[in-house]
Amino acid sequence: MTPQEILTQYGPREAMEYDVVIVGAGPAGLSAAIRLKQLAAEKGQDVSVVVLEKGSEPGAHILSGAVMDPIALNELLPNWKELGAPVQQAVTGDDVLFLTETSATRTPDWLVPRNFHNDGCYVVRLGDVVKWLAAQAENLGVEIFPGFTAAEVLYDEQGAVRGVATGNLGIGKDGEPTGDFQIGMELVGKYTLFAEGARGHLGKQLLEKFKLTEGKDPQSFAIGIKELWEIDPAKAQPGRVVHTAGWPMDSSTFGGGFLYHLDDNKVTLGFVIGLDYKNTYLSPFEEMQRWKTHPAIRAHLEGGKRIGYGARAINNGTPQALPKTVFPGGALLGCDAGTLNAARIKGSHAAIKTGMLAADAAYDAVVAGRSADELSAYPATLEKSWLMTELMQQRNFKLWYKKGMWVGALMTGIEQWLLPKLGIQSPPWTLHGSKPDHLALKPAAECTPIIYPKPDGKISFDKLSSVFISNTNHAENQPAHLTLKDASVPVNTNLAKFAGPEARYCPAGVYEFVKNDDNTDRLQINAQNCVHCKTCDIKDPTQNIVWVTPEGGGGPNYAGM
């Protein structure tokens, strides 16, 4: 049955009305919810707020490095330390390393560009921070519905957003309702704020429907692959922050590693690769595993144990690619809009700030009796904020690296080290991107195959054992949430022309090409492995794969990540 047929037969859906509906219980969505309730309490008014979260609980799907700048948290909850925020391990030192295959050269502290300075920042488990934010929101009266996917945007007769509908439960693989079927419900609001993270499923639809990217550069993304380790206590350096450039990337591929020492003998580490990479044979997962074998990284890990794994697409955001953030009835927040600062490798402070600014605009509109119009005060205050000043200062970072690693390193030095010393805080020139990431991939005939070393099971590992420790689970008897516009394209185009990149760019083993009984090829989709990273939705060279929401509560259940 089609969704419309299900709605016709089993509807209408129950509707719940709120002043503000928020999609996504991450830093942006929860900060918006907290700010709305704070403003209402200050004025002695009541504003009803609900937050939908597709993960099993707030934080279950949150994946980030993370070194956190507390600037926005200071504004949202100035007494966060007294409230017990899990933001405790201050950065104690920075190492910026350039790697060759066997050596590491440390950049002298005096020569480190300002975007890599982490004075006053904290090494955090962002999932724990989000759980804490959720508790603060609930204490203020915010309703949070974990395990519920926002599967559909609802529009009124004038075309304005009026809310969202949650996904149906109990749909079998054949698309038919099972004995456990439950129709979704509608959450209707005067305004709906979308905070789904990078490449949001509904955000992507809104960008297209309201033409929010007209006149903007194409958005660009990277994939971040992360692990959590428990290390030898003798090697623990709480607060030490390590960033690497160079090997194993070639000079034309954007990528780099991070390794952060938490407290309690834990290390979080990962590798980020721009999804504008050209070689179809490149595997981001394998590059991350290979990077860990470098002597400078291995030294931190030997004698330790890997205890967590995950992956997530992230914005390589620039203000040049920032879409219009408002439309009739709603707004895009945080990484759903693309406000991560790629140069600083930080996004949580940006997400919190956008949540606050959108909440300010939504609150004023609600108490004025407005609804379903554009929250124009949000982009106006964003434009004048410290966040936009910061993004503008580092707006060319990723675009220089598109011209090659050496050009990127040189120009980052000029823009983020030399110019500030000359009193010039923002470069007097602006670069622009010209094409989306999926168009960068070259045909297999123009690429050199990459032979990756086999995992040793101590430092490097395979995909399936990695997915296992991400605690990923999806109900098996449900339609695959990784859909194809045309089932013939993976074999006839992607395999034939690009040597099947799906099997390599996915960090969870979701896609594999297998032989039929007649020796023909077919694409097998192991949707139960999906960690919701969204890489396939971005990198598929034919844009044939569309990520849709599975049943709520499915996907990874990250712990301490």
C-alpha positions as CSV (number, residue, x, y, z in Angstrom):
1,M,0.0,0.0,0.0
2,T,1.1,3.5,-0.7
3,P,1.4,6.0,2.2
4,Q,-1.7,7.8,0.9
5,E,-3.7,4.5,0.6
6,I,-2.7,3.7,4.2
7,L,-3.9,7.1,5.3
8,T,-7.1,6.8,3.4
9,Q,-7.9,3.4,4.9
10,Y,-6.6,3.8,8.5
11,G,-6.8,7.6,9.0
12,P,-7.4,10.2,10.0
13,R,-4.3,10.6,12.1
14,E,-4.6,12.0,15.7
15,A,-3.4,15.5,15.9
16,M,-1.6,17.2,18.8
17,E,-1.3,21.0,18.8
18,Y,1.6,23.1,20.1
19,D,2.9,26.6,19.8
20,V,6.3,25.3,18.5
21,V,7.2,21.9,17.1
22,I,10.9,21.0,17.0
23,V,12.3,18.1,14.9
24,G,15.5,16.7,16.4
25,A,16.8,16.5,20.0
26,G,20.3,17.6,19.3
27,P,22.1,20.7,20.5
28,A,20.2,23.0,18.1
29,G,16.7,21.6,18.8
30,L,17.1,21.3,22.5
31,S,18.6,24.8,22.8
32,A,15.7,26.2,21.0
33,A,13.3,24.4,23.3
34,I,15.1,25.6,26.4
35,R,15.3,29.2,25.2
36,L,11.5,29.3,24.4
37,K,10.7,28.1,27.9
38,Q,13.1,30.5,29.5
39,L,11.6,33.4,27.6
40,A,8.0,32.3,28.6
41,A,9.0,32.0,32.2
42,E,10.6,35.4,32.3
43,K,7.4,37.0,31.0
44,G,5.0,34.7,33.1
45,Q,3.5,33.3,29.9
46,D,3.0,29.8,28.6
47,V,4.4,28.6,25.3
48,S,3.9,24.9,24.5
49,V,6.9,23.2,23.0
50,V,7.4,19.6,21.8
51,V,10.6,17.9,20.5
52,L,10.6,14.8,18.3
53,E,13.7,12.6,18.4
54,K,14.1,9.6,16.0
55,G,16.7,7.9,18.3
56,S,15.8,5.7,21.2
57,E,16.7,8.5,23.5
58,P,18.2,12.0,23.2
59,G,21.9,11.5,22.4
60,A,21.5,8.0,20.9
61,H,22.3,9.3,17.4
62,I,24.6,12.1,18.3
63,L,28.2,11.7,17.0
64,S,30.8,14.3,17.2
65,G,34.5,14.7,18.0
66,A,34.1,16.7,20.1
67,V,36.0,19.8,21.3
68,M,33.3,22.2,22.4
69,D,33.6,26.0,22.6
70,P,31.3,26.9,25.5
71,I,30.5,30.4,24.2
72,A,26.9,29.6,23.3
73,L,26.3,27.4,26.3
74,N,27.4,30.4,28.5
75,E,24.6,32.4,26.9
76,L,22.0,29.7,27.1
77,L,22.6,28.4,30.6
78,P,25.2,30.7,32.3
79,N,25.2,28.4,35.4
80,W,25.8,25.2,33.5
81,K,28.7,24.2,35.8
82,E,26.4,24.4,38.8
83,L,23.7,22.5,36.9
84,G,26.2,19.6,36.5
85,A,26.8,19.8,32.7
86,P,29.1,17.0,31.5
87,V,31.5,19.7,30.2
88,Q,34.4,19.2,32.5
89,Q,37.7,18.2,30.7
90,A,39.4,21.5,29.7
91,V,41.7,21.3,26.7
92,T,45.3,21.2,28.1
93,G,47.3,21.3,24.9
94,D,47.1,21.2,21.1
95,D,49.2,19.2,18.7
96,V,48.9,19.9,15.0
97,L,50.8,17.2,13.1
98,F,51.7,16.8,9.5
99,L,52.1,13.2,8.6
100,T,54.0,11.3,6.0
101,E,53.7,7.5,5.9
102,T,56.3,7.0,8.6
103,S,56.9,10.4,10.2
104,A,55.1,13.2,12.0
105,T,56.1,16.9,12.1
106,R,54.5,19.0,14.9
107,T,53.6,22.6,14.1
108,P,55.3,24.9,16.6
109,D,52.7,26.5,18.9
110,W,53.5,30.0,17.7
111,L,52.8,29.0,14.1
112,V,49.4,27.3,14.7
113,P,46.6,29.2,12.8
114,R,43.9,30.6,15.0
115,N,41.2,28.2,13.8
116,F,43.1,25.4,15.5
117,H,43.5,27.2,18.9
118,N,41.4,25.6,21.6
119,D,42.1,27.7,24.6
120,G,39.0,27.8,26.9
121,C,37.4,24.8,25.1
122,Y,36.5,21.4,26.5
123,V,36.8,17.8,25.3
124,V,33.3,16.3,25.7
125,R,31.2,13.4,24.8
126,L,28.5,15.3,22.9
127,G,25.9,12.5,23.4
128,D,26.2,13.0,27.2
129,V,25.9,16.8,26.7
130,V,22.7,16.3,24.7
131,K,21.2,14.0,27.4
132,W,21.9,16.7,29.9
133,L,20.3,19.4,27.7
134,A,17.3,17.2,27.3
135,A,17.0,17.0,31.1
136,Q,17.2,20.8,31.4
137,A,14.5,21.1,28.7
138,E,12.2,18.7,30.5
139,N,12.7,20.5,33.8
140,L,11.4,23.6,32.1
141,G,8.3,21.9,30.8
142,V,9.3,20.8,27.3
143,E,7.7,17.6,26.0
144,I,10.3,15.3,24.4
145,F,9.1,12.3,22.3
146,P,12.1,9.9,21.7
147,G,11.7,7.0,19.3
148,F,9.4,9.0,17.0
149,T,10.5,9.9,13.5
150,A,9.3,13.0,11.8
151,A,8.5,11.3,8.5
152,E,6.5,13.9,6.7
153,V,6.2,17.7,6.5
154,L,2.6,18.9,6.8
155,Y,1.4,22.0,4.8
156,D,-1.6,24.2,5.1
157,E,-3.8,25.3,2.2
158,Q,-1.6,28.3,1.5
159,G,1.5,26.1,1.3
160,A,3.0,27.1,4.7
161,V,4.4,24.4,7.0
162,R,1.9,23.6,9.7
163,G,3.8,20.7,11.4
164,V,5.0,17.2,10.9
165,A,3.6,13.7,10.9
166,T,5.4,10.8,12.6
167,G,6.1,7.6,10.7
168,N,3.7,4.7,10.7
169,L,4.6,1.7,12.9
170,G,4.2,-2.0,12.0
171,I,4.6,-1.8,8.2
172,G,6.0,-5.0,6.8
173,K,8.7,-5.4,4.2
174,D,6.0,-5.8,1.6
175,G,4.7,-2.3,2.5
176,E,1.5,-3.8,4.0
177,P,0.3,-3.1,7.5
178,T,1.0,-6.0,9.9
179,G,-0.9,-7.0,13.1
180,D,1.3,-4.5,15.0
181,F,0.3,-1.6,12.8
182,Q,-0.1,1.9,14.3
183,I,-0.8,4.9,12.2
184,G,1.4,8.0,12.8
185,M,0.3,11.1,14.5
186,E,0.4,14.8,13.5
187,L,2.2,17.4,15.6
188,V,0.9,20.7,14.5
189,G,2.5,24.0,15.5
190,K,2.3,27.7,14.8
191,Y,5.9,27.2,13.8
192,T,8.1,24.2,13.2
193,L,11.8,24.2,13.7
194,F,13.9,21.6,11.9
195,A,17.1,20.5,13.6
196,E,17.8,17.1,12.1
197,G,21.6,17.5,11.7
198,A,23.5,17.4,8.4
199,R,21.5,16.4,5.3
200,G,18.3,16.3,7.2
201,H,15.7,14.1,5.5
202,L,12.9,16.8,5.8
203,G,15.4,19.7,5.6
204,K,16.4,18.4,2.1
205,Q,12.8,18.5,1.0
206,L,12.3,22.0,2.4
207,L,15.4,23.4,0.7
208,E,13.9,22.2,-2.6
209,K,10.2,23.1,-2.1
210,F,10.9,26.7,-0.9
211,K,14.0,27.2,-3.2
212,L,16.1,28.1,-0.2
213,T,19.4,27.6,-2.0
214,E,18.8,29.9,-4.9
215,G,21.8,32.2,-5.4
216,K,23.9,30.2,-3.0
217,D,27.0,27.9,-3.4
218,P,26.3,24.2,-3.4
219,Q,26.5,22.7,0.1
220,S,29.5,20.5,0.7
221,F,29.9,17.7,3.1
222,A,32.5,15.3,4.7
223,I,32.2,12.0,6.3
224,G,33.5,11.6,9.9
225,I,34.3,8.2,11.1
226,K,34.9,7.9,14.8
227,E,36.0,5.4,17.5
228,L,36.1,5.5,21.3
229,W,39.0,3.7,23.0
230,E,39.9,2.8,26.5
231,I,43.7,3.2,26.7
232,D,46.6,2.2,29.0
233,P,46.4,4.6,32.0
234,A,50.1,5.3,31.5
235,K,49.3,6.9,28.2
236,A,46.4,9.0,29.3
237,Q,46.8,12.8,28.8
238,P,43.4,14.3,29.7
239,G,42.7,17.3,27.7
240,R,45.3,16.7,25.0
241,V,44.0,17.5,21.5
242,V,45.7,16.2,18.4
243,H,44.9,17.1,14.8
244,T,46.6,15.6,11.8
245,A,46.9,16.5,8.1
246,G,48.7,14.7,5.3
247,W,49.0,10.9,5.1
248,P,47.0,8.8,4.2
249,M,45.4,11.4,2.0
250,D,47.0,12.4,-1.3
251,S,47.5,16.0,-2.0
252,S,44.3,16.4,-4.0
253,T,41.9,14.9,-1.3
254,F,40.6,16.9,1.7
255,G,40.9,14.9,4.9
256,G,42.5,14.8,8.3
257,G,42.4,13.1,11.7
258,F,41.6,14.0,15.2
259,L,42.5,12.4,18.5
260,Y,41.2,13.8,21.8
261,H,42.1,12.6,25.3
262,L,39.0,12.5,27.6
263,D,39.1,11.8,31.3
264,D,38.9,8.3,32.7
265,N,41.6,6.8,30.4
266,K,39.4,7.3,27.3
267,V,40.4,8.6,23.9
268,T,38.1,9.6,21.1
269,L,39.5,9.6,17.6
270,G,38.5,9.7,14.1
271,F,39.1,10.7,10.5
272,V,37.2,13.2,8.3
273,I,37.2,13.0,4.5
274,G,35.6,15.5,2.2
275,L,32.8,13.9,0.1
276,D,34.1,15.7,-2.9
277,Y,36.9,13.1,-3.2
278,K,37.6,12.0,-6.8
279,N,38.9,8.5,-6.7
280,T,36.0,6.0,-6.9
281,Y,38.2,3.4,-5.2
282,L,38.7,5.4,-2.0
283,S,37.0,3.9,1.1
284,P,36.7,6.4,4.0
285,F,36.4,3.5,6.5
286,E,39.6,1.9,5.2
287,E,41.4,5.2,5.2
288,M,40.5,5.7,8.9
289,Q,41.7,2.2,9.8
290,R,45.0,2.8,7.9
291,W,45.5,6.2,9.6
292,K,45.4,4.5,13.0
293,T,48.4,2.4,12.1
294,H,50.6,5.5,11.8
295,P,53.3,5.5,14.6
296,A,52.1,8.8,15.9
297,I,48.5,7.5,16.3
298,R,49.3,3.9,17.2
299,A,51.4,5.2,20.1
300,H,48.2,6.4,21.9
301,L,46.3,3.2,21.3
302,E,48.6,0.2,21.8
303,G,47.6,-1.8,24.8
304,G,44.1,-0.3,24.7
305,K,40.7,-1.5,23.7
306,R,38.2,-0.2,21.2
307,I,34.8,0.2,22.8
308,G,32.8,2.4,20.4
309,Y,32.3,3.1,16.7
310,G,30.2,5.4,14.6
311,A,30.0,7.6,11.5
312,R,28.2,10.7,10.4
313,A,28.1,13.1,7.5
314,I,29.0,16.6,8.5
315,N,28.8,20.0,6.9
316,N,31.9,21.6,5.4
317,G,29.7,24.7,5.8
318,T,30.5,28.1,4.5
319,P,28.4,31.3,4.7
320,Q,28.5,31.2,0.9
321,A,26.5,27.9,0.9
322,L,24.2,28.8,3.8
323,P,20.6,28.6,2.5
324,K,17.8,30.9,3.4
325,T,17.0,29.7,6.9
326,V,13.3,30.6,7.1
327,F,10.1,29.8,5.1
328,P,6.4,30.2,5.8
329,G,5.8,28.3,9.1
330,G,9.3,27.3,10.1
331,A,13.1,27.5,10.1
332,L,16.2,25.4,9.7
333,L,18.6,25.2,12.6
334,G,22.3,24.1,13.1
335,C,23.6,21.5,10.7
336,D,20.2,21.2,9.0
337,A,21.1,24.7,7.6
338,G,24.9,24.1,7.5
339,T,26.4,26.3,10.2
340,L,29.2,24.0,11.3
341,N,32.6,25.7,11.2
342,A,34.8,23.3,9.2
343,A,37.9,25.4,9.8
344,R,37.5,25.0,13.6
345,I,36.1,21.5,13.4
346,K,33.3,22.6,15.6
347,G,29.6,22.7,15.2
348,S,27.9,22.4,18.6
349,H,28.4,26.0,19.6
350,A,26.9,27.1,16.3
351,A,24.0,24.7,16.7
352,I,23.2,26.1,20.1
353,K,23.4,29.7,18.9
354,T,21.1,29.1,16.0
355,G,18.6,27.4,18.3
356,M,18.6,30.4,20.6
357,L,18.2,32.9,17.8
358,A,15.3,30.9,16.2
359,A,13.7,30.6,19.5
360,D,13.8,34.3,20.1
361,A,12.1,34.9,16.8
362,A,9.5,32.2,17.3
363,Y,8.7,33.4,20.9
364,D,8.1,36.9,19.8
365,A,5.9,35.7,16.9
366,V,3.8,33.4,19.1
367,V,3.1,35.9,21.8
368,A,2.2,38.5,19.1
369,G,-0.5,36.1,17.9
370,R,1.3,35.3,14.6
371,S,1.6,31.9,12.9
372,A,2.7,30.2,9.7
373,D,4.6,33.3,8.4
374,E,8.4,33.8,8.0
375,L,10.4,34.3,11.2
376,S,12.5,37.0,9.5
377,A,14.0,38.1,12.8
378,Y,16.0,34.9,12.9
379,P,18.2,35.4,9.8
380,A,18.4,39.1,10.7
381,T,19.9,38.4,14.1
382,L,22.0,35.5,12.8
383,E,23.6,37.9,10.3
384,K,24.6,40.3,13.1
385,S,25.8,37.6,15.5
386,W,29.2,36.5,16.7
387,L,28.6,33.2,14.9
388,M,28.3,34.8,11.5
389,T,31.4,36.9,12.2
390,E,33.2,33.7,13.0
391,L,32.0,31.9,9.9
392,M,32.9,34.8,7.7
393,Q,36.4,34.9,9.1
394,Q,36.9,31.3,8.0
395,R,34.7,31.2,5.0
396,N,37.4,30.1,2.5
397,F,39.0,27.3,4.5
398,K,37.5,24.3,2.7
399,L,37.4,26.0,-0.7
400,W,41.2,26.5,-0.6
401,Y,41.7,22.8,0.1
402,K,39.7,22.0,-3.0
403,K,42.7,23.4,-4.9
404,G,45.0,20.9,-3.2
405,M,46.5,20.2,0.2
406,W,49.5,22.5,-0.2
407,V,47.4,25.4,-1.4
408,G,45.0,24.9,1.4
409,A,47.8,24.8,4.0
410,L,49.5,27.9,2.6
411,M,46.3,29.9,2.4
412,T,45.0,28.8,5.8
413,G,48.3,30.1,7.2
414,I,47.9,33.4,5.4
415,E,44.2,33.9,6.3
416,Q,44.2,32.4,9.8
417,W,47.8,33.3,11.0
418,L,49.3,36.1,9.0
419,L,46.3,38.4,8.4
420,P,45.2,38.4,12.1
421,K,48.7,39.4,13.1
422,L,48.4,42.3,10.7
423,G,45.1,43.3,12.3
424,I,42.9,41.9,9.4
425,Q,40.4,39.6,11.1
426,S,38.5,38.6,7.9
427,P,40.1,38.0,4.5
428,P,39.3,40.6,1.9
429,W,38.5,38.0,-0.7
430,T,35.8,35.3,-1.0
431,L,36.0,32.0,-2.9
432,H,33.0,30.1,-4.2
433,G,32.2,26.5,-4.8
434,S,30.7,25.5,-8.1
435,K,29.4,21.9,-8.0
436,P,27.9,19.4,-5.4
437,D,30.1,16.6,-4.0
438,H,28.5,13.8,-6.0
439,L,29.7,15.3,-9.3
440,A,33.4,15.1,-8.2
441,L,33.6,11.3,-8.5
442,K,35.6,10.1,-11.5
443,P,34.8,7.0,-13.6
444,A,36.8,3.9,-12.6
445,A,38.7,4.0,-15.9
446,E,40.3,7.3,-14.8
447,C,41.2,6.1,-11.2
448,T,43.9,4.1,-9.7
449,P,42.7,1.2,-7.4
450,I,43.7,1.5,-3.8
451,I,44.9,-1.7,-2.0
452,Y,44.2,-1.5,1.7
453,P,45.9,-3.6,4.3
454,K,43.9,-6.3,6.1
455,P,42.8,-5.4,9.6
456,D,44.9,-6.8,12.4
457,G,42.1,-6.9,15.0
458,K,44.1,-4.9,17.4
459,I,44.5,-1.4,16.0
460,S,42.5,-1.8,12.7
461,F,39.2,-3.6,12.2
462,D,36.6,-4.6,9.7
463,K,33.3,-2.9,9.0
464,L,30.9,-5.5,10.5
465,S,32.7,-5.8,13.8
466,S,32.7,-2.0,13.9
467,V,28.9,-1.8,13.3
468,F,28.4,-4.3,16.1
469,I,29.9,-2.0,18.7
470,S,27.8,0.9,17.4
471,N,24.8,-0.9,18.9
472,T,22.9,-0.5,15.7
473,N,19.5,-2.2,15.3
474,H,16.5,-1.9,13.1
475,A,13.3,-4.0,13.2
476,E,13.9,-6.6,10.4
477,N,10.3,-6.7,9.1
478,Q,10.1,-3.2,7.8
479,P,10.6,-1.7,4.4
480,A,14.2,-0.7,3.7
481,H,14.7,3.0,4.5
482,L,17.4,3.2,1.9
483,T,15.4,3.6,-1.3
484,L,16.3,3.7,-5.0
485,K,14.6,6.0,-7.5
486,D,15.5,3.4,-10.2
487,A,16.5,-0.1,-9.3
488,S,18.5,-0.6,-12.5
489,V,21.0,2.3,-11.9
490,P,23.3,0.7,-9.3
491,V,24.3,-2.1,-11.7
492,N,23.9,-0.4,-15.1
493,T,25.6,2.9,-14.2
494,N,27.3,2.9,-10.8
495,L,28.9,-0.6,-11.1
496,A,29.6,-0.3,-14.8
497,K,31.0,3.2,-14.8
498,F,32.2,3.8,-11.2
499,A,33.0,0.2,-10.1
500,G,30.3,0.3,-7.5
501,P,31.3,3.0,-5.1
502,E,28.3,2.3,-2.8
503,A,30.3,-0.7,-1.4
504,R,33.1,1.6,-0.4
505,Y,31.7,5.0,0.7
506,C,29.3,3.4,3.1
507,P,31.1,3.0,6.5
508,A,28.6,0.3,7.7
509,G,28.5,-2.4,5.0
510,V,25.0,-1.5,4.0
511,Y,25.7,-1.9,0.2
512,E,27.2,-4.8,-1.5
513,F,27.2,-6.1,-5.0
514,V,26.4,-9.8,-5.2
515,K,25.9,-12.4,-8.0
516,N,22.5,-13.8,-9.0
517,D,22.2,-17.4,-9.9
518,D,22.7,-16.5,-13.5
519,N,25.9,-14.7,-12.7
520,T,24.5,-11.3,-13.2
521,D,25.1,-8.6,-10.6
522,R,22.6,-7.0,-8.2
523,L,22.9,-4.5,-5.4
524,Q,22.1,-5.9,-2.0
525,I,21.0,-3.4,0.6
526,N,21.6,-4.5,4.2
527,A,19.5,-1.7,5.7
528,Q,19.7,-3.2,9.3
529,N,23.4,-2.1,9.3
530,C,22.7,1.6,8.7
531,V,24.2,4.0,11.2
532,H,22.2,6.9,9.7
533,C,25.3,8.7,8.5
534,K,23.6,10.0,5.3
535,T,26.8,9.5,3.2
536,C,25.0,7.5,0.5
537,D,22.3,10.2,0.1
538,I,25.1,12.7,-0.5
539,K,27.8,10.8,-2.4
540,D,25.9,8.6,-4.8
541,P,27.1,9.8,-8.2
542,T,23.7,9.4,-9.8
543,Q,21.7,10.7,-6.8
544,N,19.6,7.5,-7.1
545,I,19.7,6.7,-3.4
546,V,17.2,8.5,-1.1
547,W,17.5,8.1,2.6
548,V,14.0,8.1,4.3
549,T,13.1,7.6,8.0
550,P,13.0,4.0,9.3
551,E,10.8,3.2,12.3
552,G,11.5,5.3,15.3
553,G,14.1,4.1,17.8
554,G,16.0,2.3,15.1
555,G,19.6,2.9,14.1
556,P,22.7,3.3,16.4
557,N,22.6,3.6,20.1
558,Y,25.8,5.4,20.8
559,A,27.2,5.3,24.4
560,G,29.7,7.8,25.6
561,M,30.3,9.1,22.0
